[in-house]
């Protein structure tokens, strides 16, 4: 009975992320006050003093050619470490992370076509900028990589630094995308909501499988 509240936490986070994404999407589609504030903020950030090359570098960290190899390398390393330690279903966390990343285009592409939000001034194309594929790719790839590395670190200090670094990296990618005029801020925030849903699903899958395998282990 005492362990029953634990599984509710990921489910609660999942629900909050879905609700936030629904709210942002409603405001974007209905052209509500949040969308108007978003576009004002986007224009202000586009005119910030960060050099174009630095902003472009940050935005490029969300490219498939950068983010995917990072996750593949981390997944291979984490799977190898788990197999070396004799962990049951050593392959599952790595596969779950890769599946979460593969789900990004399956979610983002239909949403882009359905919502068809115009991009900032100067962007090519008439619509399809919400949510941001680059921001979602970066958030899932680097987030899943961090989740795979966390069990391998000893001590709370290293884990905390890894989580903070992952968050700062994704904020930097989002800022670069907005600063270069590739996306509005809400395009990025909505992508973070989708990424959080996928990462929570990854955690739920792995944790349930771990509980199942441990319950089947004979006790002395």
Secondary structure, DSSP 8 states (H G I E B T S, - for coil): -TTTTHHHHHHHHHHHHHHHHHHHHHHHHTT-HHHHHHHHHHHHHHTSSS-HHHHHHHHHTTSHHHHHHHHHHHHHHHHHHHHHTT-TTTTHHHHHHHHHHHHHHHHHHHHHHHH----STT-SSSS--SS-HHHHHHHHHHHHHHHHHHTT--SHHHHHHHHHHHHHHHHHHHHHHHHTTSS-HHHHHHHHHHHHHHHHHHHHHHHHHHHHHHHHS---
